[in-house]
Amino acid sequence: MERNEILAAILRKQPKIHCLTNPVTMNDVANILLAAGGSAVMAQDEQEAAEITTFCQGTLLNTGVPDEAKIRACILAGKRANQLDHPVVLDPVGVGGSSFRRRELRKLLDQVHPAVVRCNQEEAAVLCSFHSEQETHFSHGGVESSLHMDAQNLTQLARTAARLYNCTFFITGKIDIVSDGKQTILLSGGDPRLCRITGGGCMLSALCALFCCSGASAFEAASTAGQLWKEISEEAGKRTDQNGGGIGQFHMSLMDMTEQKIYFSAYS
């Protein structure tokens, strides 16, 4: 599907996304989905996770700030989404940061098949190591990637991860890459201030889940979300600079530019 077709479908369908996301960025995730033409439902308890997923059209599993109950809820929601053939997007936040996260993400991926995994380079490397004899983990203590690969190595990582998990991998960093193991695209541009706000990656994962509800393939949806997010951040940066604003204005401008860019692109 072409970009304008994807965006027009979103505005027509107004998909609901069940977002099992982290409390740090719930507000931003909900608002970016509204700005983009969809909406969020954020049921977190395992007693209702599967039921809520039933009446949504897509599911976002963001495993930031994890605990055992949350992972159980993610598994229940993800399994129900798989049964209904609803797209699942996984954002495995900081999976290499602790043995607990690695164990729980293994458990989740054993039971849930994502359409898209949106992650950074380090997270992708850790997920790939789940299929090797030597498990990879990192102990730098944060959720930002400690890896900074060149385009060639990044391409190999993305293709390997996509083939191992039979899904689309969207790996973000200085250069973004989207691969389903057969098709691969590199995305450049954006604004470096995205790294100075909390939630930039979480919002992008939410857009991936939303765009997957358009009828496009997972690869098309993730590629479109990635390119559009770079354009949105560039425009937000320009507006911020023109107004002499700071990081707070840049953050708010992301919402405005998401709405404007999507509505303009859908009907142009």
C-alpha positions as CSV (number, residue, x, y, z in Angstrom):
1,M,0.0,0.0,0.0
2,E,1.1,3.5,-0.7
3,R,1.5,5.9,2.2
4,N,-1.6,8.0,1.5
5,E,-3.6,4.8,1.3
6,I,-2.4,3.7,4.7
7,L,-3.1,7.0,6.3
8,A,-6.5,7.3,4.6
9,A,-7.4,3.9,5.9
10,I,-6.5,4.8,9.4
11,L,-8.6,7.9,9.3
12,R,-11.5,5.9,7.9
13,K,-11.2,3.0,10.3
14,Q,-10.1,4.9,13.5
15,P,-8.6,1.8,15.0
16,K,-8.5,1.1,18.8
17,I,-5.1,0.0,20.0
18,H,-4.8,-2.0,23.2
19,C,-1.7,-0.5,24.7
20,L,0.0,-2.5,27.5
21,T,2.6,0.1,27.9
22,N,4.8,1.5,30.6
23,P,3.5,4.1,33.0
24,V,6.3,6.5,32.2
25,T,4.9,7.2,28.7
26,M,1.2,6.3,28.9
27,N,0.0,9.8,28.3
28,D,2.2,10.4,25.3
29,V,1.2,7.1,23.7
30,A,-2.5,7.8,24.1
31,N,-2.2,11.3,22.7
32,I,0.0,10.4,19.7
33,L,-2.6,7.7,18.7
34,L,-5.4,10.3,19.0
35,A,-3.4,12.8,17.0
36,A,-2.9,10.1,14.3
37,G,-6.5,9.2,13.9
38,G,-6.8,6.2,16.2
39,S,-7.3,5.8,20.0
40,A,-5.9,3.9,22.9
41,V,-7.3,1.5,25.5
42,M,-4.9,0.9,28.3
43,A,-6.1,-2.1,30.3
44,Q,-3.2,-3.5,32.3
45,D,-4.6,-6.1,34.6
46,E,-4.4,-9.8,33.5
47,Q,-8.0,-10.4,34.5
48,E,-9.2,-8.3,31.6
49,A,-6.3,-8.1,29.2
50,A,-7.6,-10.7,26.8
51,E,-11.2,-9.5,26.9
52,I,-10.2,-5.9,26.2
53,T,-8.0,-7.0,23.3
54,T,-11.0,-8.6,21.7
55,F,-12.7,-5.4,20.8
56,C,-9.5,-3.6,19.8
57,Q,-8.0,-3.8,16.3
58,G,-4.3,-3.9,17.3
59,T,-2.2,-4.6,20.3
60,L,1.0,-2.9,21.6
61,L,3.1,-4.8,24.1
62,N,5.6,-2.4,25.6
63,T,7.6,-4.2,28.4
64,G,9.1,-1.1,30.0
65,V,8.9,-1.1,33.9
66,P,8.1,-4.8,33.9
67,D,6.8,-7.1,36.6
68,E,5.5,-10.6,36.6
69,A,1.8,-9.6,36.5
70,K,2.4,-7.2,33.6
71,I,4.1,-9.9,31.5
72,R,1.3,-12.3,32.2
73,A,-1.1,-9.6,31.0
74,C,1.0,-9.1,27.9
75,I,1.0,-12.8,27.1
76,L,-2.8,-13.1,27.6
77,A,-3.4,-10.0,25.4
78,G,-0.9,-11.1,22.8
79,K,-2.2,-14.7,22.5
80,R,-5.8,-13.4,22.1
81,A,-4.7,-10.9,19.4
82,N,-2.9,-13.8,17.6
83,Q,-6.0,-15.9,17.8
84,L,-8.0,-13.0,16.3
85,D,-5.3,-12.3,13.7
86,H,-4.9,-8.8,15.0
87,P,-1.5,-7.2,14.6
88,V,0.8,-7.3,17.6
89,V,3.7,-4.8,18.0
90,L,6.4,-5.7,20.6
91,D,8.6,-3.0,22.2
92,P,11.1,-5.1,24.3
93,V,12.3,-2.2,26.4
94,G,15.8,-2.8,28.0
95,V,15.6,-6.5,27.5
96,G,19.3,-6.9,28.0
97,G,19.3,-5.0,31.3
98,S,18.6,-7.8,33.7
99,S,18.2,-11.5,33.9
100,F,14.5,-11.0,34.9
101,R,13.8,-9.1,31.6
102,R,15.5,-11.7,29.5
103,R,13.7,-14.5,31.2
104,E,10.3,-12.8,30.9
105,L,10.8,-11.8,27.2
106,R,11.8,-15.3,26.4
107,K,8.5,-16.5,28.0
108,L,6.5,-13.9,26.1
109,L,8.1,-14.7,22.7
110,D,7.5,-18.4,23.2
111,Q,3.8,-17.8,23.4
112,V,3.1,-14.6,21.3
113,H,4.0,-14.0,17.7
114,P,4.5,-10.3,17.0
115,A,3.9,-8.7,13.5
116,V,6.5,-6.1,14.3
117,V,9.3,-5.8,16.9
118,R,10.3,-2.1,17.3
119,C,13.5,-1.9,19.3
120,N,17.0,-0.4,19.4
121,Q,20.2,-2.1,18.3
122,E,21.1,-3.6,21.7
123,E,17.6,-5.0,22.2
124,A,17.7,-6.6,18.8
125,A,21.1,-8.2,19.5
126,V,19.8,-9.6,22.8
127,L,16.7,-11.1,21.1
128,C,18.8,-12.7,18.5
129,S,21.0,-14.3,21.2
130,F,17.9,-16.1,22.5
131,H,18.4,-18.4,19.5
132,S,22.1,-19.0,20.1
133,E,24.1,-21.1,22.7
134,Q,25.7,-17.9,24.0
135,E,23.1,-15.5,25.3
136,T,24.0,-11.9,25.1
137,H,23.3,-9.4,27.8
138,F,24.4,-5.9,28.7
139,S,24.9,-4.4,32.1
140,H,25.3,-0.7,31.5
141,G,22.1,-0.1,33.5
142,G,19.9,1.8,31.0
143,V,17.4,1.4,28.3
144,E,19.3,3.2,25.6
145,S,21.4,1.1,23.2
146,S,25.1,0.7,24.0
147,L,25.7,-0.5,20.4
148,H,26.3,1.8,17.5
149,M,26.6,-0.3,14.4
150,D,27.5,0.8,10.9
151,A,24.9,0.3,8.1
152,Q,26.3,-3.0,6.9
153,N,26.3,-4.7,10.3
154,L,22.9,-3.1,11.2
155,T,21.4,-4.5,8.0
156,Q,22.7,-8.0,8.9
157,L,21.3,-7.8,12.4
158,A,17.9,-6.7,11.2
159,R,17.7,-9.4,8.5
160,T,18.8,-12.1,11.0
161,A,16.4,-11.0,13.7
162,A,13.5,-10.8,11.2
163,R,14.2,-14.4,10.0
164,L,14.6,-15.8,13.4
165,Y,11.3,-14.4,14.6
166,N,9.5,-14.6,11.3
167,C,8.3,-11.0,11.6
168,T,9.3,-7.4,10.7
169,F,12.1,-5.9,12.8
170,F,12.2,-2.1,13.1
171,I,15.5,-1.1,14.7
172,T,16.0,2.5,15.6
173,G,19.2,4.5,16.2
174,K,21.2,7.1,14.4
175,I,20.1,5.2,11.3
176,D,16.8,3.3,11.4
177,I,16.3,0.1,9.5
178,V,13.2,-2.0,8.8
179,S,13.4,-5.6,7.5
180,D,11.2,-8.6,7.2
181,G,14.1,-10.8,6.2
182,K,13.5,-10.3,2.5
183,Q,12.9,-6.6,2.1
184,T,15.1,-4.1,3.9
185,I,15.0,-0.3,4.0
186,L,17.2,2.2,5.7
187,L,15.7,5.4,7.0
188,S,17.6,8.6,7.6
189,G,16.7,12.1,8.8
190,G,14.7,13.1,11.9
191,D,15.7,15.5,14.7
192,P,18.3,14.6,17.4
193,R,16.1,16.1,20.0
194,L,14.0,12.9,19.9
195,C,16.7,11.4,22.1
196,R,16.2,14.1,24.7
197,I,12.6,13.4,25.4
198,T,11.1,10.5,27.2
199,G,8.7,8.4,25.0
200,G,9.9,9.0,21.5
201,G,10.4,5.3,20.9
202,C,7.2,4.4,22.7
203,M,5.2,6.8,20.5
204,L,6.8,5.3,17.4
205,S,5.9,1.8,18.5
206,A,2.3,3.0,19.0
207,L,2.2,4.4,15.4
208,C,3.5,1.1,14.1
209,A,0.6,-0.7,15.8
210,L,-1.8,1.8,14.4
211,F,-0.5,1.6,10.9
212,C,-0.6,-2.2,11.0
213,C,-4.4,-1.9,11.3
214,S,-4.7,-0.2,7.8
215,G,-4.5,-3.4,5.8
216,A,-0.9,-2.8,4.9
217,S,1.7,-5.5,5.4
218,A,3.8,-5.3,8.6
219,F,6.8,-4.2,6.6
220,E,4.8,-1.4,4.8
221,A,3.2,-0.3,8.1
222,A,6.5,-0.1,10.0
223,S,8.4,1.6,7.1
224,T,5.6,4.2,6.7
225,A,5.5,4.9,10.5
226,G,9.3,5.2,10.6
227,Q,9.6,7.6,7.7
228,L,6.7,9.7,8.8
229,W,8.0,9.9,12.3
230,K,11.3,11.3,11.0
231,E,9.5,13.9,8.9
232,I,7.3,14.8,11.9
233,S,10.3,15.3,14.2
234,E,12.1,17.4,11.5
235,E,9.0,19.7,11.2
236,A,8.6,19.9,15.0
237,G,12.3,20.9,15.2
238,K,11.9,23.6,12.6
239,R,8.8,25.0,14.3
240,T,10.6,25.0,17.7
241,D,13.6,26.8,16.3
242,Q,11.5,29.4,14.5
243,N,9.7,30.2,17.8
244,G,12.9,30.2,19.9
245,G,11.5,27.3,21.9
246,G,13.2,24.6,23.9
247,I,12.8,20.9,24.4
248,G,9.3,21.3,26.0
249,Q,8.0,23.0,22.9
250,F,9.6,20.4,20.7
251,H,7.8,17.7,22.6
252,M,4.4,19.4,22.2
253,S,5.1,20.2,18.5
254,L,5.4,16.4,17.8
255,M,1.7,16.1,18.6
256,D,0.7,19.0,16.4
257,M,2.9,17.9,13.5
258,T,1.6,14.3,13.7
259,E,-2.0,15.5,13.2
260,Q,-1.1,17.9,10.4
261,K,1.2,15.5,8.6
262,I,-1.2,12.6,8.7
263,Y,-4.3,14.5,7.6
264,F,-2.4,16.3,4.9
265,S,-0.7,13.2,3.5
266,A,-3.9,11.1,3.6
267,Y,-5.8,13.5,1.3
268,S,-3.0,14.8,-0.9
